[in-house]
Amino acid sequence: MNEMGMTFLLLIFLLSLLAGGLWVAFSLLAVGMAGIFFFSSAPLGSVLATTSWGASNSWALAALPLFIWMGEILFRSKLAEDMFTGLSPWLTRLPGRLLHVNIFGCAIFAAVSGSSAATAATIGKMSIPELSRRDYPNKMVNGTLAGSATLGLLIPPSIILIVYGVATEQSIARLFIAGILPGLMLVSMFVGYVVIWSLLHREDIPKDRQRHSLGEKIKRSGRLIPIILLIAGVIGSIYSGIASPTDAAAVGVLLSLGLSRLSGTLNRQTFLDGLMGATKTSCMIAFILAGAAFLTVAMGFTGIPRMLAEWIGTLGLSPYALLGALTIFFIVLGCFLDGISVVVLTTSVIMPMVDQAGIDPLWFGIFIVLVVEMAQITPPVGFNLFVIQGQTGMNILRVAAAAVPFFLLIMVALVLIIIFPQIVTVLPNMMGS
């Protein structure tokens, strides 16, 4: 059987397993086993054992559970309340007023959580009741929250960037730094959209009922100091070269525990809940990574990635055409799988094509994250939509409709980094190799 036939059969097998509800990790392992057993003479047991172990004992992977634990700790703290209190007095003069709390709150929490869903849940539990009580339009409340929460995937420390770095053997520190400028660009675009919308719909924005003196604003901003110090400690130590991502993650956990203790939310129960939540999420991701690593090696034995790369080369596609096709592919795939699964599921097949086209794998990591961000707010498996639906009780399609403008803004950001790749590469290049 030729490579195209093998590819088709294995793809059908994978889709059948996923459609049947089998876990992503088990699906990846099953397809890899089938590929080696039927289309290769490699020793199945040995390949499975060595590959799974090799994918699981990476030192870079140690940062993953630590950053997840840091997010779990802060999720159970008074962080959302502190951010709302600290940000709201400064935003009442900006068109859109407190709608911007969702944007800036998500951006700040994204810088310590690394998770889109956690960002939506944490900020939403404070902002949705407060903004609804003040009669802000539900469409904009839900839209700004759904769109801005995707920043949790991009602004470092990003869990999905760690996964991509491990899967493709890219520097996690450089990936983190590469996500800073695109993240700030998205924040600016979201703020700009809310400003323009508010100027066109002045009657829908409630009047500011409170006046805050400069002294009061500064006093309330003091609630933001601990979280800013935490961000500066984690990201600053990585950017300056003082600490590796794993070291910074360990420091972040200690600082988060201290912050939670000071806020009075740290007790035996919250500690154990955060630890178990981080353990479950980390095990799930590690299991998926092991399955993806095995599938990557299995596909190498079958020769499929090499064949696909050669086939792509014969088509004579420009890098732009390839990126356009991959964008559509990732968006469709993201409608049915979570972001981490999308990344690990596709890297074994996609990366040879990317290398063949001469695309920088560091830049491509940010490209994938932006596309996955779009998938987070597209039904039927848009995780941010589910989180907001759970908090509001609204129909998921109404939540998705509210997020459409932010989906389009992320699409614009995607076009911008394609036209101007320096947005992604300038800061990592300043770090050196």
N, C-alpha and C positions, 0 to 999 in steps of 0.2 A: 504493500500500500504506500502511495506517495505521501509527502508531508502534508499536503492540503487535505487529503482524506483523513489523516490522523488528527489534524487540527479540528476538523469539523466534528468528528466523532467525540473527541475529548470535550469540546465545547458544549455539545448537546448533553453529554453525560454530566458536566458541571452544572449547567442550567437546570437539568432535571433534579439533581440533588438539592440545589438551592430552592427551587420551586416546591419541592417536597417538604421543605422546612428543616432540613438537616443543617446543623451548625456550620458556619463558614469554615472553621478550622477542619472539621471532619470532612467537609466537601473537598477542600484543598488536598488533604491527605489521600482521600479516595481516588481523586483524579491523578495525582502523582503516582500512586501505586499502579493504577490501570495503565498509565503511560509506560512505566518501566516494565511491567509484567508482559504486556502485549507487544510493545514496540521497541524493546531494548533487551539486551542480554546482561545488563548490569545486575549485580546481586542486590535484590530488593531490601532485605533485612539490614545489610551493612550500610547501604545508602541512607535508609531511613534513620538508623541509629546515629550515625556520624553527623548527618545534616541537622537533625533535630537538636542534638547537643551543641553543635557549633552555632546554631542560631539563638540558643538560649543562654549561652555563657558569655556573651559580649559585655564588656565593661560599660560601653556606651548605653546599653540597655538598662543599667542600674539607675540611671536618672529617671526612667519612666515611672516606676512605682513611687519614687520620692515626690516628683512633681504632682502626681495624682493624689497622693496623701496630703500634700500642701493644699491643694484645691478642696479636698474633702474637709479639712480642718476649717478653712475659711468659709466654706459653705455653711457650716454650723455655727459660725460666729455672728457678731452684730455688724459685719462688714457692710451689708447692703444698707442698713439703717444709717450707719456712719457716713457712707458716701452720699446718700440722699440728703442728709442734714448738712453736709459740707458743701455740696455742689449747688443745691437749689437756690440759695440767696444770690449767687453770682449769675444765674441764668435767667432771672425774671425780666431783665431788660432786653434779652435777645429774642428776636421774632421766633415764635414757637415755644418760648418760655420753658416750662418744665419738661417738655418732650425731649429736650436735649439731655436731661438727666439719664434717660435710657442709653443714649449714645455714649456719653462720657463715662457713665457708670460701667457699661459693658466693656469699654476700652480699658478702664482701670482694672476691672476684675479679670479681664482676659490676660493681663500682664502677670497674673499670679495663679491662674487656674489651669490654663492650657486646654480647656474643654469648652466647646460651644454650648452643649446642653447644660452644663453646670453654670455657665455664665447667664444663660436665659433664665434658669430656675432661681438663681441667687438674686439677680437684679429684679426679676419679675415679681418675686414674693413681696417686695417693698413697693416698687414703682406702680404696678398695676392697680392695687387698692387705692394708693394715694392719688394717682392721676385720674382714676375713675371717680373718686370722691369729689374731685375738683372740677368734674365735668369736661375733661379733655376728650376729644373724639376717640372712640374705641379703635377705629380703623388705624389712626396714627399711633396710638399707644401700642397696639399689637405689632404694627408694621415696623416701627423703630426698634422695638425690642427684638423681634425675630431677625431683622437684618443686622443690627448691631451685635447681637450675640454671636454671629458667625466670626467676629473678630477673635473669639477664643481659639480658633484654629490657626490664626495667622500671627498675631502678636505674641512674641516669645514670653515665657516658655511654652511652646506648643507641643502637645502630646503627639499630634499627627506628624509634625516635623521630625520628632524623635524616631517615630516608626519609619518614616521615609528614609531618614539618615541611616538607620540600622539596615533596612532592606536594600539600600543602594550603595552602602559604604561611603556615604558623604559625611563631612564634618558637621556634627550637630551644632557646634558653636557658630560656625559660618552660616548654617541654615537659620539659626535663631536671629542673627544680626541681619540677614537678608530680608527677614519678615518685618523689620521695624518700619522702614519707609513706606512699603505698600500698605501696612496697617494704618499708619498716620494719614496716608492719602485717602484711604477708605473712610476714616473718621471725618476728614474734611469734606468729602463728597456727601456723606450722610447729613452732616450739619448744614451744608449748603442747600441740600434738597428740602430739609425741614424749614429752613429760613424762607426759601422761595414759596413753598406750599403755604406757609403761615401768612405771608404777605398777600397771597391770592385768596385766602380764606380767613380773613381777619375775624369774621363773625363767629367762627368755630373755636377760636382760642379764648378761653376764659380770661377775664381781667385779673391782674395781680391784686390779691386781697391784702397782701402784707408788704410793708416797707421795711427794709433793713438798712441800718446805718453801717458805715464802713467798719466801725469797731465790731459790730455784731457779726458782719460777714467774716472778718478775720478770726473772730473767736470761734465761730462755727466751723471754719475751715480747719481748725486745729484737729478736728475729728479725722481729717484726711492724712495727717502727718505720719501715723504709723504705717499705713498701707503704702504711702509714697516711699518711705524708708525701706520697706520690704522690697518693693519693685527695684529701687536703686541698688539695694544690696545684691539681689539675685542677678539682674541683667547687667548692672555695672561691673560686677566681679567677672562675668563672662567676657564682656567687651574689652575690659582692661587687661585680660589675660591672667588675672590673679588666680582664678579658679576655673576648672573644667565645668561643663554642664552638670556632671554628677556631683561634684563638690558644692556647686551653687545650689543644687536641689536639696542637699543635706542641710545647708545653712538655712534655706528657705523653710524647711520643715521646722527647724528649731525656732526661727523667728515667728512662724505662724502659730506655733504652740504658745510662745510668749505673748503674742498679740491676742490670742484667744483667751489666755489666762487673765490678761489685763482687762479684757472686756467682760469678764465674769461668765463666759459661756463654756469654759473648759471644765469638765468634770469626768468622772469615770465612764459614764454612759456615752457622752459625746466623743470621748477619746476612742473607746472601743468601736463605736459606730463608724467613725472616720477611718479607723484602721481596717475594719472589715470591708468597708466600701472600697477603699484603695486596693485591698488584697484581691477582691473579686474582679475589679476592673483590670488590674495588672495581669492577673492570671488569664483572663479572657484575651487580652491583647498579645501576651506572650505565646499563648496557644495558637492564635491566628498566625503570628510571625513564624512559629516553628512549621506550621502547615505550609505557609507561603514559601519558606526557604526550601522545604522538601520538594514542592512543586517546581520551583525554579531549577533545582538540580535535575529533577526528573525530565523536565522539558529540554534541558541541555543534552541529556542522553538521547532523547528522541530526535534532536536536531531541528525541532519546530521553530524556536526563536531565530536561529540562524537563517532558516528558510524564509521566515516572514521578513526579516531585515533585508535579505537579498531581493525579495519580491517587491518590497517598498522601494528599494533602490531602482528597480527596473521601471517603476511607474513614473519616475522622474518628477515626483512631487517636490515642490518648494517647501522649505521649512514652515512657511505660513500656511500652506495648504494642509500640511500634516497636522499642524497645531489646530487648525479649524476642524479637521476630522476628529482629532482626539478630544476636542472640547465637546462636540456633540456626543461622542462615545461616553465620556465621563459623566456628562449630565444625565444621559439615559440610564447609565449604570447606577448613578447616585440616587435615582428615583426608587431603587429597590434595595440598596445596600447602604450601610453606614460608611462614613468617610474612611475610617481605618481599614475596613474590609476592601474598599475600592482600591486603596493604595497598594496593599499587600497582594491583592488578587491580580493586579495588572502589571506590577513592576517587572516580573519575570519575562513577560512578552513585550511590553512597551519599551523598556530601556534599550534593547538592541536597536529598535527603530529610531529612538532618540539619538543614540550614538551615531548611527548611520547618517542621520540628517545633520550632524554637527551641532546639535543643541546642547548648551551648557547644562549638565545635570543639576547643578546648584540652582540655576534659574528655573529649571523645569520643576523642581520641588515646590517653589512658590506658585508656579503656574497651576500645578495639581491642587494645591491647597485652595486657591481662589475658585477653581472649578468645583471642588468639593464643598466650599462655602455655599455656592449656588445650590448644590444638591441638598444642603441642610434645610432649605426653605422651599423645596419642591415636593408636592405629594407624589406617591402615597407614603414614602418613608422619609419625610423631612423631620429629623429629630427635634429641631427647634419648634416646629409646628405642633408636635405632640406635647411638648413641655408647656407651651402657651395655652393650648387647648385644655390641658389638665388644670391650669390655673384660672382660666376664664370661663370654661364650660361652653365656649363658642364652637360652632361647626368648623372642622379643620379646613374646609374649602374657603370659608370666610377669612380665616387667619392667613391662609395661603394667598388670597387675593390682596390682603393688606400688605403682604410682603413683596408683591410684584415690583413696585418701584425700586426696592432695594436689591432685588434680583438683577434688575436692569443696570443699576449702578455698579454692581460687582462685575457685570459683563463689560461695562465701560472701562473699569479698572483693569480687567483682563486685556482689553485691546491696548490700553496705555502701556502696560509692561511689555507687550509684544513689540510695540512701536519704539518704546524707550526702555530697553532692557537694563539701562543704567540705574533705573529706580530700584531694581533688585540687587544689582552687583556692586554698586559704588561702595557701600559700607563694608561688605566682606573683602573687597579688594584693599581697602584701607587697613584691614587686619593683617594682610599678608596671607601666606599659605598655612 
